[in-house]
Amino acid sequence: MMEQAVEELTPIVGTRPACRAFGVAPATIYRRRRPPQPPKPRKPRVPPARALSSTERQEVLEELHSERFVDCSPAQVWATLLDEERYLASERTMYRILAANGETRERRDQLVHPSYAKPELLAERPNELWSWDIERHEALRNRAVMKGHRHRLVAASRSKLRAA
């Protein structure tokens, strides 16, 4: 509705003054005038010059799968190969190669907590629902505070609560 009013006033005073008169952002009007543009196709990503070739990646994967390193982490493999003065790839690259082959996951299954429904207290009549909570108040030391449904605070001594 406001856009139509701005469009009607635009040939007379211009877009920006019309927008100012009706309190509409000019960017909104300009954006709605322009038809939606189709998304631009992505350019194929050129691999970096220092990236490992497919044969080098396969060599790293074979080393990680070798009988010697089958139970070791990529960090241990990388450190061992460095001690032997062999450098195939960085530790992070070894993890990337394993992840590309779907061979990385959490070592232990992660605990999934069940959804917890917050308890709901519902009263249908007055004085039907009472809950109590022990809190520390300076004025009510060594006393329990009882809370009613309407959050009225009533002080009760601990000895009376224990007896009940």
N, C-alpha and C positions, 0 to 999 in steps of 0.2 A: 504494500500500500504506500509506504513512504518512498519506495523506489520509483513507483509510478509518478508520484508527485514531483520527485526530483527530475525525472525524465521529461515531464511536461514543462518544467521551469527552466531546464538547461538551455534550450535554444534562445531564451530571452536574456538570461543573466550569466549563463555559464555553469559548468558543473560544480566547481568549488563554492561559489556563492550560494547556489541552490542547496548544496549539502549543508552549508553553515546555517541557512535559513530553517531547514527542517531538522537539524541536529543529527544528521547521518554522516558516518565516516566516508570520505571520498574513496578510500581504498576499497570499501565494500561495493560501491557503485561501479568502479572501474573493473573490479574482479568479476562481477556478475555480467558485465557487458561482454567480456571476453569468453568465447566458447571454451569448454574444457579441452585441454590439450592431451593427446594420447601420450602415454609415458614413452620416453626416449629409450631406444634399445641400448642395452649396455654393451660397451666395447669389450671384446675379449681381453682378458688380463694377460699381459705378457709376463712370463716367468722371469724372476730376477736372474741376472747373469751369473751370480754365485750359487744358484740353486743346484742341488744334487741332480744328476741325470738319473734316468730310470735304472740303469745298471748299477750305479752307486747306491741308490735306494735299496735295490734288491740285495746288494752285498751287505748292507747294514742289517737288513731284515734276516738274512741267512746267519749272520754272526749272532744276532739276538736269539735266534732259534737253535743255535748250535747246542750240542749236548753239554758243553762246558758252561754256558750261560743260561740254560733253560729256566733255572730257578732264581735268577738274579734280576734285580731292577736295572733299568737303563743307567741309573747313576752308578751302580756298581760295575756294570759293563764298561762304561765310559772311563771310570777311574782305573780299572784293570788294564784296559787297552792303552791308556796313557802311560802307565807304569812300564808297559812293554814297548813304549815308543811307537805306538800305532794310533793314528787319529783317523777315524772313519767319518764321524759327524759329531756335532755337539750333543750334549745330553738332551736338550730340548728337542732337537731334530729327531733323535731316537724315539722320544715320546710321540712326536707328530707322525712318524712313520707307522708306529704301532697303532695309533688312533685311526689313521687312514685305513688300516686293515681290520679295524674293529676289535682290537686286542687289548684295549685298556678299559678298566672299570674299577669300581671301589673294591678294595681287598676284602672288606667285610660288608655284609648286607647291612644297609642303613635301616634303622628302626623307623617305622611309619607309625606315627601316633594316630589313634582312632579319633574321629571327630567327637568333640565333647560338647554336650548340650548344657548350657548354663541352667541351673535349677531355677524354676520359676515359682514364686509364692503367690497364691491366688486366694483371696478372701471373698466370700459371698455375703457375709453379714459382719456387723461390727463385733470386735473382740473375738473373732474366729481364728485369727492368725497372729501368732506372736513368735518372734525369734529373738535370741539373745546372743550377745557377743561380748567378750571381755576385752575392754580397752583400758588404756592408762590415761587418766586425766589428773592434772595437778590438784584440782579441787576435790576429786573423789578418789583419793589414794586408797588402795586395798578395797575397792568396791567394784562390783560388776555393773555394767551399764546395760540395762534391758532396753531393747528397741521394739517399739510397736510397729504396726503396719504403716502408720503415718509418721514414723520416725520421731515419736515423742520419746525423750530420754527420761528414764525413771531409774533412780539409784536404788540399788538393793545391796545389802551387805553380803559378803561371801558366806557367812555362817547361815543366813536365811536361805541362800541358794543351795547350799549343801544339804540342808535339812529337807528341802523339797524334792 
